């Protein structure tokens, strides 16, 4: 099983700032099949990034993903008020399709 | 528009069974795989099971293999999760999610399962 470790656990920033979230895998993620999801309170997760760097349909370009192998990053270039949420990484290259523990992005 | 609607949650006693449903609309259901993911309130996401678009392949997390069964009926645009031998640790919100290329691109709003005596 691939274990995904996200850091930091909580990130405190202000609107307009840049956010950098990390996701480290215990072993190489097959074909960089790494996704990022955003979850707001009371809502289902929403796909932001797949294949480590491909934005999902309708996702603003202030969200970007990078990385390969075992180290991945989600960057939000200029935080908007609606971006404060919990972010999860997930690998879908091999079963079980594990999630990281999440990073809470707070104001 | 794409919609996934889960149902079947509720309060159940330990050791009992429950069957969740995921009803899909707004897309060609028989072309997509479906996953079940759960989330203990206030905690993270846990992948549980997946069924291929044609029902020909299923996969399970170790935590539910042998207790949970995923199935689908493409004629009814639905996926099911039969949950047996439930324990308190199975208390969570259960989501279904769609997949075509591997990522989970649309999610339902979830159904809450509470296992309590």
Boltz contact constraints between the chains, C-beta under 6 A:
constraints:
  - contact:
      token1: [A, 33]
      token2: [B, 102]
      max_distance: 6.0
  - contact:
      token1: [A, 35]
      token2: [B, 103]
      max_distance: 6.0
  - contact:
      token1: [A, 44]
      token2: [B, 95]
      max_distance: 6.0
  - contact:
      token1: [A, 44]
      token2: [B, 107]
      max_distance: 6.0
  - contact:
      token1: [A, 44]
      token2: [B, 109]
      max_distance: 6.0
  - contact:
      token1: [A, 45]
      token2: [B, 107]
      max_distance: 6.0
  - contact:
      token1: [A, 47]
      token2: [B, 103]
      max_distance: 6.0
  - contact:
      token1: [A, 47]
      token2: [B, 105]
      max_distance: 6.0
  - contact:
      token1: [A, 50]
      token2: [B, 103]
      max_distance: 6.0
  - contact:
      token1: [A, 88]
      token2: [B, 45]
      max_distance: 6.0
  - contact:
      token1: [A, 92]
      token2: [B, 102]
      max_distance: 6.0
  - contact:
      token1: [A, 92]
      token2: [B, 103]
      max_distance: 6.0
  - contact:
      token1: [A, 95]
      token2: [B, 59]
      max_distance: 6.0
  - contact:
      token1: [A, 96]
      token2: [B, 47]
      max_distance: 6.0
  - contact:
      token1: [A, 96]
      token2: [B, 61]
      max_distance: 6.0
  - contact:
      token1: [A, 97]
      token2: [B, 47]
      max_distance: 6.0
  - contact:
      token1: [A, 99]
      token2: [B, 45]
      max_distance: 6.0
  - contact:
      token1: [A, 101]
      token2: [B, 44]
      max_distance: 6.0
  - contact:
      token1: [A, 102]
      token2: [B, 44]
      max_distance: 6.0
